[in-house]
């Protein structure tokens, strides 16, 4: 899967949501997800093209789930790190 393109409008709305400045006209909120388990997980960070370590139980936002046949998705941590993670490793928790 290529992660060269991210929906710019969706990304801007997500940043507004994180900052608390989103309005009704911006669209729907993006639900939180969490990385399952305890400890740490190694994920690929496409911006630096290397593996990074992320703590499990970290709340994240999913930027793109990709196609149904894809096993990974593009995510954004609450600290602002963009990374690719296996879909089986995340769970939707809704809104906090």
Phi and psi in degrees as a GROMACS rama.xvg file:
@    title "Ramachandran Plot"
@    xaxis  label "Phi"
@    yaxis  label "Psi"
@TYPE xy
-94.9242  132.612  UNK-2
-108.723  27.6512  UNK-3
-71.694  -23.0017  UNK-4
-123.632  128.1  UNK-5
-123.136  136.379  UNK-6
-59.1526  111.594  UNK-7
-61.5329  -42.1981  UNK-8
-63.9181  -43.3987  UNK-9
-63.0188  -40.9089  UNK-10
-66.1921  -42.6342  UNK-11
-63.7475  -40.7404  UNK-12
-64.5749  -36.5307  UNK-13
-65.1345  -42.0184  UNK-14
-63.4289  -39.5101  UNK-15
-62.8352  -40.0962  UNK-16
-62.8393  -44.3716  UNK-17
-63.5001  -39.7184  UNK-18
-77.7937  -13.9614  UNK-19
82.9235  20.0954  UNK-20
-111.858  12.5989  UNK-21
-73.0706  144.104  UNK-22
-119.502  172.36  UNK-23
-61.0864  -35.6058  UNK-24
-71.1647  -14.3979  UNK-25
-76.5151  -18.7958  UNK-26
113.103  -165.798  UNK-27
-75.1042  153.346  UNK-28
-76.2999  153.672  UNK-29
-96.2278  124.561  UNK-30
-72.2872  152.891  UNK-31
-70.2106  150.068  UNK-32
-125.938  166.19  UNK-33
-135.293  147.698  UNK-34
-81.249  123.044  UNK-35
-66.4301  151.064  UNK-36
93.4752  -169.915  UNK-37
-126.448  160.75  UNK-38
92.1593  -138.327  UNK-39
-132.06  161.151  UNK-40
-137.029  144.587  UNK-41
-95.3648  127.657  UNK-42
-130.564  155.524  UNK-43
-85.7959  131.179  UNK-44
-107.46  109.211  UNK-45
-67.4693  -24.1759  UNK-46
-70.2171  -33.0531  UNK-47
-109.114  -1.54023  UNK-48
55.5013  48.4857  UNK-49
-154.208  172  UNK-50
-85.2742  142.523  UNK-51
-128.15  157.179  UNK-52
-100.422  129.472  UNK-53
-128.232  137.942  UNK-54
-71.1435  134.932  UNK-55
-68.2765  163.038  UNK-56
71.519  8.56499  UNK-57
-77.0588  130.642  UNK-58
-71.8264  138.495  UNK-59
-138.019  165.336  UNK-60
-114.803  136.418  UNK-61
-89.1483  120.554  UNK-62
-82.7413  -39.397  UNK-63
-153.715  125  UNK-64
-83.3978  -12.4353  UNK-65
70.1942  -164.455  UNK-66
-74.8637  161.141  UNK-67
-61.6686  -31.4833  UNK-68
-78.8673  -14.7089  UNK-69
-71.5463  143.918  UNK-70
-95.2914  -10.7902  UNK-71
-123.23  165.067  UNK-72
-139.805  161.369  UNK-73
-94.6164  129.41  UNK-74
-131.982  161.325  UNK-75
-127.638  124.667  UNK-76
-78.3983  164.208  UNK-77
-68.3375  -13.6145  UNK-78
-86.8855  -6.71641  UNK-79
98.4599  11.6568  UNK-80
-88.4799  127.427  UNK-81
-94.3155  132.698  UNK-82
-153.936  166.54  UNK-83
-108.52  132.599  UNK-84
-137.398  150.383  UNK-85
-64.9252  134.649  UNK-86
-60.2156  -30.0579  UNK-87
-69.5576  -15.2997  UNK-88
-91.2001  -3.68708  UNK-89
-120.087  158.297  UNK-90
-142.275  133.747  UNK-91
-75.5279  132.343  UNK-92
-115.4  -3.24252  UNK-93
86.9349  -140.209  UNK-94
-112.716  138.751  UNK-95
